[in-house]
Amino acid sequence: MFNKDCFLDHIAIAVENLDNAEKIYRDLGLTFNHREVVEDQQVTTSFAHIDENAHVELLEPIDGKGPIAKYLEKKGPGIHHMCYRVPDVTKKSQELRDLGYNLLYETPRQGANNCLVNFIHPKSTGGVLIEIAQKM
């Protein structure tokens, strides 16, 4: 059953070059219509809709710095995280902490696409970095 309160927002893919990566997904039929710099994460993002909710988000590090640059150095290009949209990221962060999950941020931060975000550490989720996001 479809859950209106929590749904897949995007799958994020770490890339070395946005233009080259966008071409792959454009060749599949996707349209990229939004690029954004997220200074806090030292990354440029590019979004393409998959359906009315879900997106592909490409992540390119700025000047070889930040978490995505470190990810690329360690693991190379590929899927970085999955993001789920929630109605209240602050409330959901606390609920998850109360259930024993380790979150990356004490309080949610401003993310791309006008969202407030937090991340669940992969050690708490069987190896998958999960982002929770609230549209502002």
C-alpha positions in Angstrom: 0.0 0.0 0.0 1.2 3.5 -0.9 2.3 5.5 2.2 1.5 9.2 1.8 3.6 10.2 4.8 6.9 8.6 3.7 8.0 7.9 0.1 11.1 7.6 -2.0 12.2 11.1 -3.0 15.5 10.3 -4.8 18.4 8.0 -5.4 21.6 9.9 -5.2 24.6 8.9 -7.4 28.1 10.2 -6.8 29.7 11.2 -10.1 33.0 12.7 -11.2 31.5 14.8 -13.9 27.9 16.0 -14.0 27.8 16.7 -17.8 29.0 13.2 -18.6 26.7 11.5 -16.1 23.6 13.5 -17.2 24.2 12.3 -20.8 23.8 8.7 -19.6 20.4 9.3 -18.0 19.3 11.7 -20.8 20.0 8.8 -23.2 17.6 6.7 -21.1 15.0 9.4 -21.5 15.3 11.5 -18.3 15.4 15.3 -18.3 17.6 17.2 -15.9 15.9 20.5 -15.1 17.5 21.6 -11.8 21.2 22.1 -10.8 22.1 23.5 -7.4 25.2 24.1 -5.3 25.0 22.9 -1.7 27.9 24.8 -0.1 27.5 22.9 3.2 28.2 19.6 1.5 30.7 21.1 -1.1 28.7 19.5 -3.9 26.8 20.5 -7.1 23.6 18.5 -7.6 21.5 17.8 -10.7 18.0 16.4 -10.5 15.8 14.5 -13.0 12.3 13.4 -12.3 11.5 9.6 -12.6 7.8 10.0 -11.7 5.6 12.4 -9.7 7.7 11.8 -6.5 11.0 10.2 -7.2 14.2 11.7 -8.8 17.7 10.7 -9.7 20.1 13.1 -8.0 23.6 13.3 -9.4 26.3 14.6 -7.0 29.6 16.1 -8.2 32.1 17.4 -5.6 33.2 21.0 -5.8 37.0 21.4 -6.2 37.6 17.8 -5.0 36.5 18.5 -1.5 33.7 17.4 0.9 32.0 14.1 1.7 31.3 13.2 -2.0 34.9 13.7 -3.0 35.9 11.4 -0.1 33.3 8.9 -1.2 34.6 8.9 -4.8 38.2 8.5 -3.7 37.3 5.5 -1.5 34.6 3.8 -3.6 34.4 5.4 -7.0 31.3 6.6 -8.8 28.0 4.9 -7.9 24.9 5.0 -5.7 25.6 7.1 -2.6 22.3 7.1 -0.8 18.5 6.8 -0.9 16.3 9.6 0.3 12.8 9.3 1.8 10.5 12.3 2.1 8.9 12.7 5.5 6.4 15.3 6.8 8.6 16.4 9.7 12.4 15.6 9.6 13.0 16.9 13.1 10.3 14.7 14.6 11.4 11.7 12.5 15.0 12.2 13.5 14.1 12.0 17.1 11.8 9.0 16.6 14.7 7.2 14.9 17.1 8.1 17.6 14.7 6.8 20.2 14.6 3.5 18.2 18.4 3.2 18.4 19.4 4.6 15.1 22.6 6.7 14.7 22.0 9.9 12.8 24.7 12.0 11.2 23.5 15.4 12.4 22.2 16.4 15.9 19.7 18.7 14.1 18.6 18.6 10.5 20.4 20.8 8.0 19.5 22.7 4.8 19.9 20.4 1.8 19.3 20.6 -1.9 16.0 21.3 -3.6 14.7 23.4 -0.7 14.7 20.6 1.8 15.6 20.1 5.5 17.6 16.9 5.8 19.3 14.4 8.1 21.0 11.1 7.4 20.9 7.7 9.1 24.4 6.2 9.4 24.9 3.1 7.3 26.0 1.2 10.4 22.4 1.5 11.6 20.8 0.4 8.4 22.7 -2.6 7.2 25.1 -0.7 5.0 22.8 1.8 3.3 23.1 5.6 3.8 19.5 6.8 4.1 18.6 10.5 3.9 15.3 11.7 5.4 14.0 15.0 3.9 11.3 17.5 4.5 10.3 19.9 1.8 10.3 23.5 3.1 
